[in-house]
């Protein structure tokens, strides 16, 4: 009777040690991951996002509709081009204001010009899905063509 009880106790202690070892390693991994994330500032995330987007934005300022990504690369989808680019304009514009790096402003301008021209030519979603960026450009430049494009979008709401 003592032998089975002793084996049970040894087995239970062994299971507890294994469980404790794995749970501690899991906790250390989680803490390490949390520490790495908290070390990256929002500004650093924005700059890294811009580096990625530099590879996604086409030379004319247009954008793919979506991307299909693997661990090695991202490829544009085979759908039509995206009708929204205002969020990228805002990202590049804010990075320009924060860093003074003119290349960010040039990228924002190129994307804004592309979407503004599409709004002028085709109206619809090209206007309404980019009003936030057009409003920023209007406020910054006072250029009335952005105000008119914003007003054009009201017909779609």
URHU-V643599 format. One record per residue. N is the residue number from 1. RES is the residue in three letters. PSI is psi in degrees with one decimal (NA if undefined). Layout:
N&RES&PSI, N&RES&PSI
//
This chain:
1&UNK&-34.9, 2&UNK&-35.1, 3&UNK&-47.9, 4&UNK&-36.5, 5&UNK&-41.3, 6&UNK&-41.7, 7&UNK&-40.7, 8&UNK&-44.2, 9&UNK&-44.9, 10&UNK&-44.1, 11&UNK&-43.2, 12&UNK&-42.8, 13&UNK&-41.7, 14&UNK&-43.4, 15&UNK&-42.7, 16&UNK&-41.2, 17&UNK&-42.6, 18&UNK&-46.4, 19&UNK&-45.8, 20&UNK&-41.7, 21&UNK&-47.5, 22&UNK&-41.1, 23&UNK&-35.5, 24&UNK&-43.4, 25&UNK&-39.9, 26&UNK&-45.1, 27&UNK&-42.2, 28&UNK&-39.6, 29&UNK&-44.2, 30&UNK&-42.0, 31&UNK&-40.6, 32&UNK&-43.6, 33&UNK&-41.6, 34&UNK&-41.7, 35&UNK&-40.5, 36&UNK&-41.3, 37&UNK&-42.8, 38&UNK&-16.7, 39&UNK&-16.4, 40&UNK&122.4, 41&UNK&163.3, 42&UNK&-36.6, 43&UNK&-41.5, 44&UNK&-38.6, 45&UNK&-42.0, 46&UNK&-43.1, 47&UNK&-40.7, 48&UNK&-37.6, 49&UNK&-41.7, 50&UNK&-39.1, 51&UNK&-40.3, 52&UNK&-46.5, 53&UNK&-28.6, 54&UNK&-31.2, 55&UNK&-13.3, 56&UNK&-36.5, 57&UNK&129.5, 58&UNK&161.9, 59&UNK&-24.6, 60&UNK&-1.0, 61&UNK&-4.2, 62&UNK&167.4, 63&UNK&149.9, 64&UNK&155.3, 65&UNK&-41.8, 66&UNK&172.6, 67&UNK&147.3, 68&UNK&116.9, 69&UNK&144.6, 70&UNK&-175.4, 71&UNK&-23.2, 72&UNK&-35.4, 73&UNK&169.1, 74&UNK&133.4, 75&UNK&141.9, 76&UNK&147.6, 77&UNK&169.0, 78&UNK&15.0, 79&UNK&-179.6, 80&UNK&170.2, 81&UNK&157.6, 82&UNK&141.8, 83&UNK&2.9, 84&UNK&127.8, 85&UNK&-1.7, 86&UNK&-35.7, 87&UNK&-34.3, 88&UNK&-37.5, 89&UNK&-45.2, 90&UNK&-41.3, 91&UNK&-53.8, 92&UNK&-38.4, 93&UNK&-43.8, 94&UNK&-37.9, 95&UNK&-38.6, 96&UNK&-47.2, 97&UNK&-36.8, 98&UNK&-37.7, 99&UNK&-24.7, 100&UNK&3.4, 101&UNK&111.7, 102&UNK&-25.0, 103&UNK&-32.4, 104&UNK&-41.6, 105&UNK&-39.6, 106&UNK&-39.2, 107&UNK&-43.0, 108&UNK&-44.7, 109&UNK&-42.3, 110&UNK&-46.3, 111&UNK&-43.8, 112&UNK&-43.4, 113&UNK&-42.1, 114&UNK&-49.7, 115&UNK&-32.7, 116&UNK&-46.3, 117&UNK&-40.6, 118&UNK&-37.9, 119&UNK&-45.0, 120&UNK&-41.4, 121&UNK&-42.7, 122&UNK&-16.0, 123&UNK&-145.2, 124&UNK&-136.2, 125&UNK&-28.0, 126&UNK&-32.8, 127&UNK&-55.5, 128&UNK&-29.1, 129&UNK&2.4, 130&UNK&16.2, 131&UNK&-33.8, 132&UNK&-40.5, 133&UNK&-39.2, 134&UNK&-36.6, 135&UNK&-41.9, 136&UNK&-44.9, 137&UNK&-39.5, 138&UNK&-45.9, 139&UNK&-37.5, 140&UNK&-39.3, 141&UNK&-24.8, 142&UNK&6.6, 143&UNK&116.4, 144&UNK&-20.7, 145&UNK&-29.6, 146&UNK&-39.0, 147&UNK&-43.2, 148&UNK&-37.9, 149&UNK&-38.5, 150&UNK&-43.9, 151&UNK&-33.1, 152&UNK&-32.1, 153&UNK&-21.5, 154&UNK&-21.9, 155&UNK&-12.5, 156&UNK&5.8, 157&UNK&NA
//
